[in-house]
Structures are given as structure tokens and as C-alpha cells.
Amino acid sequence: MKKLGAIILSVFIICGIIKYTYTINRCKNINYAVQSYFTTGIFNSHKMYNIGNINLSFSNGNMAVVKIDGLEKKSPHRKVTYNVFLEKSNNGIWKVKKIYPA
């Protein structure tokens, strides 16, 4: 019984590591990074039901400003707009640094 539990636990850990690695590699694309941040996460206070538009306002290669709009996750699903500041790490992954409601 303990062997079965250990096998199941190790399978879940391996699947989690594979999913995390896949997501990190996909975050090298700025559109995927923004969409992933705003549509996933349990404790994300800026979580959206869907994203309507993603407009790149400024980018110098290492820093970017993106304006997004879409529907809020919480009822009554109001339309929200955010200005998002992203920064590119040394390994090419875009990370959300600051979010401003527009």
C-alpha cells in the first residue's frame, strides 16, 4: 500500500514539474505570458474571465507596456482594462512587474 502511494505521489510531482517547465518555456512569448497571468491562478486578484484585446504600447526588448481589456472573473463580469508592465529576465522569460487599472 505504501509503494502505491509513493508511486502516485511521484507521478503527480513529475507531472507538475513537466507542466511548470512547459509554461515557463511558453512565457518567452509576451502574449502567452500576459494571457497566462490574467486567466490562471487561485489567488490572483486581477484574474479575468477572458481577454478581449492585447495591445503592445511600448517595448524596448527588455521592458514592455501592454494594455489589455476583457471581462472580470467575478460576477457580474464587468469590463476591465489594465496597463501591465512586463520585464524580460536574463533567460528570456517575460514576468509581470506592475499592474495599473486603466
C-alpha positions in Angstrom: 0.0 0.0 0.0 2.9 2.4 0.8 4.5 1.6 -2.5 1.3 2.5 -4.4 1.1 5.8 -2.5 4.7 6.6 -3.3 4.2 5.8 -7.0 1.1 8.0 -7.2 2.8 10.9 -5.4 5.9 10.7 -7.6 3.7 10.7 -10.8 1.9 13.8 -9.6 5.2 15.5 -8.8 6.7 14.6 -12.2 3.5 15.9 -14.0 3.7 19.1 -12.0 7.3 19.7 -13.0 6.6 19.0 -16.6 3.6 21.4 -16.6 5.7 24.1 -14.9 8.6 23.7 -17.4 6.2 23.9 -20.3 4.6 27.0 -19.0 7.9 28.7 -18.3 9.2 28.0 -21.8 6.0 29.3 -23.4 6.3 32.6 -21.4 9.1 33.6 -23.7 6.2 34.8 -25.9 4.8 38.1 -24.4 1.2 37.4 -25.5 1.3 34.0 -23.8 2.8 35.4 -20.6 0.1 38.1 -20.3 -2.8 35.7 -21.1 -1.4 33.1 -18.7 -1.1 35.5 -15.9 -4.5 37.1 -16.2 -6.5 33.9 -16.8 -4.9 31.5 -14.3 -4.2 31.4 -10.6 -6.2 30.7 -7.5 -5.2 33.8 -5.5 -4.9 36.2 -8.5 -6.9 39.3 -7.7 -6.7 40.5 -11.3 -8.0 37.3 -12.8 -10.1 37.7 -15.9 -12.8 35.5 -17.4 -11.4 36.2 -20.9 -9.2 38.7 -22.6 -10.7 40.7 -25.5 -7.7 42.8 -26.7 -4.0 42.8 -26.0 -2.2 45.9 -27.3 1.5 46.4 -27.0 2.1 50.1 -26.2 5.8 50.2 -25.7 8.7 47.7 -25.8 12.5 48.1 -25.9 13.2 44.4 -25.8 13.7 44.1 -22.1 10.7 46.0 -20.8 7.2 46.3 -22.2 3.9 48.0 -21.6 0.8 46.2 -22.6 -2.8 47.4 -22.4 -5.4 44.6 -22.1 -9.1 44.6 -21.7 -11.7 41.9 -21.1 -14.3 40.6 -18.6 -13.7 40.3 -14.9 -13.9 36.8 -13.4 -16.2 37.8 -10.6 -19.9 38.3 -11.2 -21.4 40.5 -12.8 -18.4 40.2 -15.2 -17.7 43.9 -15.7 -15.4 45.0 -18.4 -12.0 45.9 -17.1 -8.9 47.5 -18.6 -5.3 47.2 -17.3 -1.9 48.6 -18.2 0.7 45.9 -17.5 4.4 46.5 -17.1 6.5 43.4 -18.0 10.2 42.8 -17.7 12.2 40.2 -19.5 14.6 38.1 -17.4 18.1 37.0 -18.4 16.8 33.7 -19.8 14.2 35.4 -22.0 11.0 34.9 -19.9 8.5 37.7 -19.5 7.4 38.5 -15.9 4.6 40.8 -14.9 6.1 43.5 -12.7 3.3 46.1 -12.1 -0.4 46.3 -13.0 -2.4 49.5 -13.2 -6.1 49.7 -13.7 -6.8 52.0 -16.7 
